[in-house]
Amino acid sequence: MRRFLLALLLVAAWTVPSGAGAGGLLLVPEGNRHAEQPKVPGASVRRTRAGRTTFDDKYEKIRDLLANDRALIAKIKSTAGDYGIDPIHIVGAIVGEHTYNVDAYDRLQSYYIKAAAYAGNRFRFGFGSETIGEFLTRPEFAKCQRFSDSYRRWTCRENVWDESFRGRKIGGTAFPNNRFSAVFFQPFFAGQTFGLGQLNPLTALMLSDTVARTSGYPRLDESDAAGVYEAIMDPDKSLAYIAAGIRRSIEDYKTIAGVDISRNPGITATLYNTGGSANRAAALAARGGGALPEENYYGWLVNDRLAELKSLL
């Protein structure tokens, strides 16, 4: 319960102005803290081998897609400006996802075509016979209704899942010992993410209010699964969600840990990969002593190739 209350207090950070406390922030310098790349997870290695390719090949493919599509780069710059971040953070997130999680399409148009294929389809978010809407009417989730912002409301719900349902048998239903997003928000198979930013539906739902407020896209509804997938698969819309997620991480580290990560794309890429920026910022703050965040394997690549990635812009 203590961890739950802490998380709820921390996630309010979006409303704090980005310049708050700027004079006292600890700046994370450019570059990697690790001399060598941290170990890449076995699942990523196996997925890449199964595709009969290599990480280097996948990196070069997404790099070339970005290099050859000036319209996409222009959209990345414009979206970054809307969210007050350096566009290199968006480039880093996209490159990391397509190097370690999926292979890039050869053309941006393929992403649009894939997104359109999901529009209007009928599928739902849920577990077994229970839809996510039905699940959220359980009394355990009542306390989350007091949050008007989608980020805080869905973070609350995710914490309730972890504390009250994950890995437990409730009322005759055995709930898997797995992430909320994997159990309720992936109707095709667990671990599936989509689009240019490889977002998962729960992340998009969390960022829905921010994207609606900043970019003007309609708010997402968990009862409209096809609409959520269309949003995260459409390149134009997904760029807004990528940027919103990165801005969220930067703000969390500023307001919670007193650390400025805005000049280190490897750290923002790491947080894009792992999620949980509020809890991770709180853990960093608890370490004290001027501790700096460290990049994982994904963020390490972004920092290692930073000069080349910057040249794309």
N, C-alpha and C positions, 0 to 999 in steps of 0.2 A: 504493500500500500504506500509505503514511504516513497519508493521509486516512482510509483504511478503519480503521486501528487507532485513530485519534483518535475516530472516530465511535463505535466500540465502547466506548471508555472513557467517553465522554460520556453514552451512553444509560442508564447505570446510575443516573442521577439520581433515579429514582422512589423509590428506597429511602431517600433522605436525608430526614429530617424537614423539614416545610415551614417550621419556624421557624429552621432552621440558618442561622447567619450573618445573621440579620435585622437586627442593628444596623449591619452594614456594607453593606447593600444600597443601590443607587442607585435611588430611586423614580422611575418614569416618571409624570409628572403627567397629569392628565386633559387631553383635547383633542388636536387635530391638530397635527403639526409642519409640515404643508404648508398654506399659506394657501388654495390651490385644490386641488380633487380631482385626483389623478394620473389619467393617461389610462386609460380603460377598454379592455381588450383588444378587438381587432376581432372575435374569435369571439363574445364576449358581445353585442356590438352587433349582429352579423348574426343571431344566434339570436333576439334580442328583436325585431328588425325582421321576421323571418320569421313570428313569432307575431302580427304586426300589433298590437303593444302598445309601451309605453315603459317605461323604468326607473321613472319616477314612478308609473305605473299598477301595476306589479308590486310596488313598495314599499308602496303603499297597500293592495293586496290582502292581502299577508301581514300587514301591520300590523292590518288590520281582522279577519283571522282570529284573531289573538292577542287583540285587544281584546274580541272577542265570545265567546271560549271560556275562561271562568274555570276550568273543570276542567283545561284544558291548562296555564294559568298556574300553577295549584296544583301540577301534576306537575313543571313546570319548577323551581319553588321547592324542592320536596321533593328532587328529584334533585340540584340545585345544593348543597343542604345535605349530602347524602350524600358529595359529592366535595369539600366544603370550598371552594366558589367562590361568588362573587356571581351570582345568577341572570341579571343583565344580560348576562353573557358568553354564556350560552346563547341568550338572545333575540337578541343581536347576530349570532351565527353563523347562526341560522335566517333572520333578516331578510336578511342578506347573500346567502345561498345563493338565496333565492327572488326577490331583486331582480335578481341578475346571472346566475344559472345556469338556473333554471327558474321557471315560473309556479306560484303556490300553488293548491292545490285550494280550493274554496269552504268545505268542511267538513272537520273533522278525521276524520270517519268515512270519508271517501274514502281516506285514507292507510291505515286499517285494512283496508278492502276490497281495496286494491291489494296490501297485504302478504299477505293470505290467499290471493290468486290465485297466488302463487308457491309456497306451501307444498306440498310433495310432488312438485313438478315435477322432471323429470329433465334436468339439464344439468350441465356440469362446468367446472372451471377447467383451462385448459391452452392449449397452442399447437400447432396442427396435430394430429398423432395422439398427441402426448405429453401426458399429464395432468401437473398440477402435482406430484402425488405422485411420478410417475416422474422428472420433471425434478430434483426435490430429492434424488434418490439419486445424482446425479452427484458425483464425488469433490470437486469444487470447494466443495460445500456442507457437507462433513463437519465443518469447523471450527465451523459454526454450531450444531451439536448440543450443544455444551458449555453453551449458554445455556438455562437452565430457564424463564426468563420470556419470554412470547410477544413482548413489545415488542423485547427485545434480539435474540431469535432471528430474527424477521422483518426487523429492521433489518439484521442481518448478511447475511441472504439477499438483501435488496435491494441491498446494497453489492456482494456477489459478482456479482449480475446486471450491475450497471453496469461492474464492472471486468473481468469475464471473458467475458460473453456479448453484451451490448448492441451491436448494429451489427456483429457478427462472424459469420463462418461457421465453425461447429464441427462436425466429423464429418459434413459434408455438409448440415447444416442452417444456413440463413441466418437469423439472428435479427434482428428489426427494431431499428432505432435509436430505441427508444421506452422509456418508463417500464415498469418491471416490472409495475405494476398494470394498465397498458393492454394489455400483451401477454398476460398469463396470467390476469387476474382479471376480464375483461369479456367474457363469452361472447356477448353480443348485439351490441354495437358499441363501439368505443373511445370513452372519454370519458363513458360512462354511469354516473351515480350515482343513488341512489334515496332516497326517504323524506323525512321532515321535516328531517333534517340533511344530506341529499345526501352521504352517506358512500360511499366506495368500498370494495369488499370487502377489499382489502389493509389498509386502515386499521383496519377492524373486527377482522381477524385479529391485528393488532399489539396492539390494546387488549383482546383477549379475556380475558387473565388478570386484568387490572385490573378489568374489569366483572364477571367471575365472583366475584372476591374482595369487591368493594364492593356490588354489587347482587344477587348470587346467581343470575344467569342462567347457563345452561350454557355451557361453553367451546366455542368455535367450532372446526370441523374443516375444513381446506381440501378434503377429499374430499367434503364435504357442501355443495355450492355452494348448493343451495336453502335449506339451513338458515342459511347466512351471509346470503343475501339477505332471508330472512324476518326476521332479527334487525335488519338495518339499515333495513328498511322499516316494521316495527312501531313506531309512535310511542313507546310506553312503553319498549321496549328501546333504540330509537335515541337517546332522550334520555340514557340512561346512557353510550352511546358518545360522544355529543357532549361531555358533561361530562368524561369521562375524557380525551378528546383535549385539551380546554382546560386541565385540570389538568396534563396532561403538559407543555404549552407553558410554563405558569407556572413549574413546577418546573425545567424545563430552563434557563430564563433566570435563575432564582435561583441554581442550583448551578453553572452553566457560566459565565455572564456577570456574576454578582453584581448582577443588575438585577431589580427588582420591577415586573412588568407587570400586577399584579393589579388595579390601579385604572384601567386604561386599556382599556376594551372594544374600542376600535378596533385596538389592537395584537393582542389575543387573536383578534379576528375576522380580522385579516390573516394570522396564523399558521394559523388554521383553514382559510383559503382556500389558502394556499401549501403547508402541511405543512413537514416538515423542521426542526422547531423546534430540535433539538439542534445541527445543523450551522449554522443561522442564529445561534443563541446563541454558538457558538464563533467565528463570523466577527465578531460584534459585539465579543466579548471581545478578539479580535486587533487591533481598531481602537484600543482603549485610549482614554485621555484623557477618560473619562466620556461616551463616545458613547451616544446614546439610539437605540432602534429607531424606525423610521418606519413609519407606516401606508401601505398601498397604497390603491387606489381603493375597494376593498371595505370596508376598515376605516375609511377616511375618512368614508364615508356613515354608518357606525354612530356615530362620534363626532359628526358633524355633526347627527344626529337624536337625540342621546343623551337630551335632556330628554323628548322625546316617547316614546321607547322605555322609559325608566324609569317613565313614567306608566302603562304597561301592567301594571306589577308592583304 
